[in-house]
Amino acid sequence: MKKLTLSMEEGDIRAARRIARDHGTSISGMFSKLVRMMARRRPVPPKSEELPPLTRRLTGIVALPKGKTDREVIEDAALARHGFGK
């Protein structure tokens, strides 16, 4: 196993130690698990300069309601469109 040195703010180090302790692991183990989980996630969306011009222009023009994800807004709109809305 290779060694890796990280730099963090003192408060973040205290928080990391507490979280690791509460979960019965080490900071190294916790960080390794985080990296593995993030590696399995969906790919990162393309940067705005990689998007087609129309998509780039329209990005960010809609504000989501507080407490709703983009997925929930789309689901609500689909349900409403097909007569199942609130």
Secondary structure, DSSP 8 states (H G I E B T S, - for coil): ---------HHHHHHHHHHHHHTTS-HHHHHHHHHHHHHHS------GGGS-HHHHHHTT-S---TT--HHHHHHHHHHHHTT---
